[in-house]
């Protein structure tokens, strides 16, 4: 008999936990890499505009730190990044996109004097019968002379690259301000650790068990200043924790009374 009380309780818990995660996937049926074994290749054409002083080998070193210190640490995910190999193309977003072929292409791109972004990234693919057959992840560091990248500390650069890598594999922005994938950052408040929310997103997309493989996402850019939140929360969404508590209390009360009724009937 108690099964009939547990079933609605599980349903209620699932309803409440639907508000617990904050990571986003920006398409209903977006592209993703076919597995968690993903290679990152860096463009050998050095950045030239002035906002990025690192050579391509130095960018490789930063990327290795980014994957080893962040994404490769998630035990519940199949993600296993390797930074190896190079490409040689012009430094532009289009050239990097075209160069990517089931790997992540990394280079530079001048995002303009008005851009406050350190870098940007995206993921797309060719599809055959609805199946992604050519995942194209690409990332470019903002090489504009006014780019905040130029004056960033090394640890911040590693975190920025880790954030953008998240976009290249399908993870959108998080609403959690402490998450690596938070939608915007201040120069003095960039998250330099992987949060549970980030790990949940990676596990959802690339679980350790391939049978549970989820959906992918698309793109985003991390800005150096706070910007208006891109997702407007409804009034009901804001009240959802309180509504959940009230529903939970009501359910417990009804359950106790029902059990008491059945006990009296049985006696």
PyMOL commands that set and color helices and strands:
alter all, ss='L'
color gray80, all
select helices_A, chain A and resi 3-17+56-69+71-73+93-99+148-151+154-168+196-205+210-212+235-266
alter helices_A, ss='H'
color red, helices_A
select strands_A, chain A and resi 37-43+80-87+103-109+117-128+131-142+220-223
alter strands_A, ss='S'
color yellow, strands_A
deselect
rebuild
show_as cartoon
